[in-house]
Amino acid sequence: MTLKKLVAVAMIATLDLMQVSAIEVAEPSIPDYTIALTDFGAIGDGHHDNSEAFRQAMSHLKQRGGGHLTVPAGIWLTGPIALESHVDLHLDHGSLVLFSDNRNDYPLFKWDVKGNAARECVSPISAFDKHDIAITGHGTFNGRGEAWRPVKKAKLTDEQWKKLCRNGVVDADGKTWYPSESIRSFYARRDDGSLFGHDNDSLWAELHDFLRPVMVLPVRCERVLLEGVTFENSPRWNVRPLLCTDVTVRGVTARNPSWAQNGDGLDIESCRNVHVSGCTFDVGDDAICLKSGRDREGRERGVPTENVLIENCKVYRGHGGFVIGSEMSGGIRDVKVRDCVFEGTDAGIKFKSTRGRGGLITGIDISGIMMSDIIGDAITIDMYYGRKGAEEAAVEVSEETPVIDGVTINAVACVGAARAVWINGLPEMPVRNISISNSVFTADSGMEARNADGLKLSDVTINAPAPAIITHNVTGL
């Protein structure tokens, strides 16, 4: 790739950005009233349990109609925090909220997600059916994920593995470490169908330590703002807005160790009107991910993720920089991704689904993406996610058939990837109307497309050993 071509791609991205107007996302209304966590007896020494101080402060603000709860510099040990409407949880510079590593502090609860019952452990930060909520400032929330997550030996150095094994347990083949014997024993039985799909409280209690909570979980909330803070070391995903309207994520950092299983950065699920800007991700799984429920439950919920703008974000490590799926059964539509940088991710832009999901992905517009040192594919559209190889025989199309129809990718520059583009549709449902334009890829291999209809390439340069493009069952190229 020539410098002239790379500059041209960047200029196209800039011009395209100028034409994109920000979507209208309503932000929270917070009363001009401020209290400090220390007003309720909190001690920021890293040892004192401040759970009651957080509870009392939230209760006080609820009674006053809302306001700002300031957490000053210090290390504030606590259990779960439940947010209230019209409340801003604000972390000053030097503030570290350190969540308890005692799993018993996060009890199981049963909740209903639009007709689908679920059981989870209480999240470190949660809000159910609230409105006008905010988490702002310059401090850090640490979820103590090491108390929950298994770790594969292959992902650590010898010294890291030796240190980890001072506590917890290791499986029989010595390849995986678990925080406790109860967690290890579950993984040995997790394919046992009797463990799930029942309503037996005692059986669910046995699964407590396995049911890792999402660190930040706003559910059915309106006008949510996350700004400036750092979320790190989550038990599972870092931040998961679910069934929310008007969500703003601005200038946030999400960090997880590279070995953090399911350690996603931001998972936006079945939300409407979302603006993500100026954020940084360095995580153990997908960085920025859009979802809308899985399989039958997601289809019955029937709430798409829609009207989303993601811009000016940077991703270091992660399974994918920008990802859709694989839980997309309620649909994903009307999404714009602009002016982002992905460095060293497993994949750059990634769409993933599989038979059984159903759902429609459409109206996806991606532009101005700069990538380097991508471990796998710069662009992946894979309808065989989680399966080995491609199943050549077509099956009958049904509500369980996932559909991708309408993806525009413009002004992408990738310097270094194992493969430039991988498109892998289903024989019974080819991916449709995929357009890639004004882009340059330097990779070990070029582009391979299978089962696609209406694939359009315009002014695309692929610097890779011949053949640059391989197709199988592609029509309308």
N, C-alpha and C positions, 0 to 999 in steps of 0.2 A: 504494500500500500504506500502510495506517495504522500508526502506532506501536503501537497496541493489538494489531493483527493480528501484527506482527513479534514483539512480546513474547510473545504466545500461542504462536507457533511455537517460540520459544526455550525456553519452559517445557515444551512437549511433548517437545522433544528432551532436556531435562534429566531429565524423569521417565523417558523411555525409557532413558536411560543408566543410571539407577539400577537398572533391571531387568536389565541385561546383566552377567552375571558373566564375568570374564576367563577366557579359555580356558587350559587347563593346558599350558604350554610349559616343558619342562625346560631349564635354563640350564647352561652349562659348569661343569665341576669343574676348578679350576686350583690346583695345589699352592702352598703358602705359601713360595715361593722366588723371589727377585728378583735380576736382574742388570741392568746398564746397558749400552747399546750402546757407550759409551766404554770399557768393560772390554775391548773387542776391537779397539781402535785406531781407532775412528770419530772423525772430525773434522767438526764441524757448521758449516763455513764456506761451504757452498753450492757449493764447487768440488771438494773431495776426493771421490773415488768410494768410497762406503761399502758397495758390494755385498758384498764379502768379509766385512766386519764383520757384516752382517745374516746372511749364510750361516753364519758361525762361531757366532754367538749362537744361532741356531735349532738348529744341530747340538748345541751344548752343552746346551740345554734338553731336546732330545730324549733325550740320554743320561741326563739327570738325572730323566727322567719328567715334565718340564714345569715351568711356572713363569711368571713375569712378566718380559717384556723391556721395560725402560723406555727411552724415547727422550727425552732432556732437551731443554730449549730450544735452538734452533739451526736451521740449514738443512742438512738431511741429504740430499745428492745420492746417488741409488742406482739400480741396475737393478732387475729383478724380485725380489720377496720371496715365498718359499714358506713358508706357515705349517705348523706341526707340531701334533700332538695335545697337548692339555692345556697349550697355550701362550696367554698373553694378550700381545698386542702393544699396549703402553700408551704413549700420547703425552702428555707433560707440557705444561702451558701454555707457549706460545711455541715449540712444536716444529712445524716444517714439514718433512715428508718430500717431497722434490722428485724425481720420477722422471726418469730420463734422457730427453732428447729425441732420442737416437740410435736410430732404428728398428731398427738391427741388433742392439741389445741385447735385442730381443724376438724370438727365433727362432721359426720355424714349428714346430709339433708336430702330430702326428696322434693323435687320441684318439677313444674310442668312448663315445657317449652312449646306453647301454642299447640296443645293437644298431645304432646309426646312427653310422657313422664321420664324423668332422668334422676340418677343419684350421683352425687359428687361430694367431695369434701369441700367445706367452706373455703372460699378463696381468701388469700391475704387481704385483698381489697375488693369489695363488691358493692353493687347498688342494684336493687330490683325495683322497677316501676318508679323511678325517681325522675326528676327533671331539673335542669339548670345545675349541673354538677361540674366541678373542675378540680383538676390536680395540676398545680403550677409550681414554678420556682426553679431552683438551681440545685437541689439536693438529689439524693439517691434512695431508691427503694431496693432492698436486697431480699429476695425471696427464700434464701437458704435452700436452694434446690438440691444440694448434695444430700440432704436428709431424705429425699424421695426418689431420686433418679438412679436407675442402674447404669453402669458404665462398661463399655467394651474395652478389653485390654488393648486391642489393636489401635485404638484411638489415642493412647497415651504413650509417653516415653517410659522407659524402664523405671526411671526414678519416680515419675508420677504414679505409676502403678504400685510400686513398692510402698510409697507413702499412703496411698489410698487403702491398701490392704491391711493397714494397722487396725482398722475398724471394719465392721460389716462382715459379709460372708462372700465367698467365691463359689461359683458352680463347679460341678464335678470335673469338667474339662479344663478349668482354669482360665476360661476366656472372658467371663463376665463377672463383675463385682456387683453386689446388691447391698443397699444400706441396712437390711435386716433379713432375718430368716423368713419372716412372713412374706416379704416381697419376693424373695427367691422362690419360695414354695408356690406362690401364685403363678409366676412365669412358667413353672414346670407343669401347671395345670390349665393354662389360659385357653387352650383349645377345647377344654371340656365345656360343652354346650350348657350343662346344668348350672354353670356359674352365673349366667345372665338370663334375662327374660323372665324373671320371677318377681314376686313381691314379698319375699321372706326377709324380714328385717335382720334376723340373726345371720343368715347367709351373706347378706350385703355387708354386715359388720365385719365379717371375715376378710372382705376385700378392701377394707378401709385404707390400709397402707399402700395398696396398689393404685387407688383412684386419686392420682396426683391432681391437685387443683391448678387451674389457671391462675396466674398471679393477680391480674386485674380483670374483673368481670362485671361490666355494666350490662344489665339485661332489661329490655323494654324501657329504655331511658330516652329522654328527649333533651337535646341541647347539652352535649357532652364536650368538654374541652380538656385536652391533655397538652401541656405546654412546658417546655424547658427542662423537665426533670429526666432522670435516668432510671430505667427499670432494668434490673439485672438479676441473674442467677435464679430464674424462676423454676418452680417444681415441674411445670409443663410449659405451655405457651406463656409468653410474657403478657400480652394485652389482647383481649378478645371482646370487642363490642358485639353484642348479640341482640338482634331485633331492635336496634336503636335508630333514631332519626336525628339528623343534624349533629354529626360527629366531626370535631376538629382535632387533629393531631399535628402539633406544630413545634418544631425544634426539639423533638424528643430523641433520646438515645436509648436503644435497647441492646443489651449485652447478655450473652450467655457463653459459657465455655464451648469450644468447638465440638466437644464430645457430649454435649447435653442432648440426650434423646428427647425428641419432640420439643426442642427448645426454640420454637418459633419466636419471631420478633413481634409482629402485629398481624392478627387474624381478624379480618372484618367479615362478619357473618350475618347475612340477611339484614343488612342495614341500608338506609336510604339517606342521601345527601351527606357525603363524606369528603373532607378535604384533608389530605396528608401532605405536609410540606416541610422541607428543611430538616428532615430527620436522618439519623445515622443508625445503622444496624450492623452488628457483628455477633452472629448467633450460631446455634448448633443445628438449626433446621431452616425452614423457609423464612425469609426475612419479611417481605411484605406480601401477604396472602389474602385473597378474596375467596370466601366460602358462602354456602347457602344451605347447608344441611346434607345429610348422607342418605342415599337410597330411599326406601319407602317413607321413612319419617321426614326426610327433607322434602319429598314431593308432596306429602300430605300437609306439611307446614305451608308450603307454597309461597314463601316470601323471598324474592330475589334480593341480591345485593345490587343496587343501582344508583346511578348518578354519583359517580366517584371521580375525584381528581387527585392524582398523586404526582407531586412535582418536587424537583430539587432535592432529592434524597440520595444518600450514598450508602452502599452496602459493601461490607468487606466479606467476611466469611458467611456462608449460608448455603443451604441446599439449592436455593433459587433466589435471585434478586427480586424479581416481581413474578408472582405465581398466582394462577387461578386453579382451584381444585385442591385435592380431587373431590372434596365434598361440595359439589355444586348442583345438587339435585333440585334446588329451588330456583336455579337460574342466576346468571350474572349478566348484566346489561348496562350499556351507556357508561363506559369507563374510559377515562383519559389518563395516560401516564406520560409524563413529560420531564425531560432534562434531568435524568438520573445517571449515576455512575455506579457500576458494579465491578469490584476488583476481587478476583480470587474465589468467586462463588462456584459451586458445583455446576450450576446452570445459570444463564443470564435471565432470559424471559422464558417462562415455563407454563404451559397449559397441561393439565393432567386430569384424566377421567378414565372410566372403564365401564364395561357393560354392567348393568344393574343400577347405575346412578340415575339415569335419566337427566332431565334438565337441559336448558338451552343457554349457551354462551354466545352473545351477539353484541354488536355495537362497541367493540374494543378498539381503541385508537391509541397507539403507542408511538412516541416520536422523541428523538434527541437522546438516545441511550448510548453511553460510552462504556465499553467493557474492556477489561484486560485480564489475562491469565485465568480464563474460565476453564475449569477442570474438565467439564463435559461439553455439552452443546451450548452454543451461544443462544440459540432459539430452539425450544422443544415444544411440539404439540403432539402429545401422546395419549391415544385413547385406549391403550393397553396397560395403564398404570398398575403396578403391582403384579403383573403377569410376566412370565418368561416367554419372550418371543411374541410373534404375531400369529394369531389364529386365522388361518387363511379362509376357512369356510365361513360364509355369511350365515347369520341366524335371522330369525324373524324380527322385524322392527316392532317395538312396543314402547310403552311409557318408560321402560327401563333403559331405553337406548339414549345415550348422551348425544347432544348435538352441538357442534361448533359451526357457526355460520356468520361470518362477518368480522374479520380481524384485519386491521390495517397497521402495518409496522413501517415506519418511515425514519430515515436519518439515524441509522444505527452504525456505529463504528466499533468493531471488535478486533483487538490485537491479541491473538493467542487464545485458541480453544482447541479441544480435541476434535470437534466437528462444528461446522458452521451452523447448519440447520438440520433438524430431524422432525419430519412430519409423518405421523403414523396414525392414519384414520382407520375406521372399521370398514370392512368390505360392504356391509349392509348399510352403513351410514358414513360415507366419506366426509372429511372435514371440507367445508365449503367457503368459497370467497375469502381466501387468504391472500393479502397483498403485501409484498415487501418491496420497498423502493428506496432509492438514494442512499444505499448502504454499502459498507465495505467490511469484509470478513477476512481475517488471516487465521487459518486453522490447519490442523494436521490432515483433515479430510474435509470435503466440501459439503454439499447439500444432498440429502436423501429424502424423497417424498414417496409415501405409499398411501393409496386410497384417499385421493383428494380430488376435488372438483372445483374449477374456477380459481386455480392458483396463478397469481399474477406476479411476475418479477419485472421491475423497471429500474434500470440504472443500478444494478447490483453487481459488485465486484467480489469475487471469491478467489482469494489467494490461497490455493491448496493444490496438492498433487492431483493430476487428472485421474478419473473424470471429476469435473467440478460439480456436476449435477447428475444424480441417478434417480430415475422415477420408476414406479411400478403402479399400475392401475390409476394413473393420473389423467383426468380429462379436463379440457378447457384450459390448457397451459398456454 
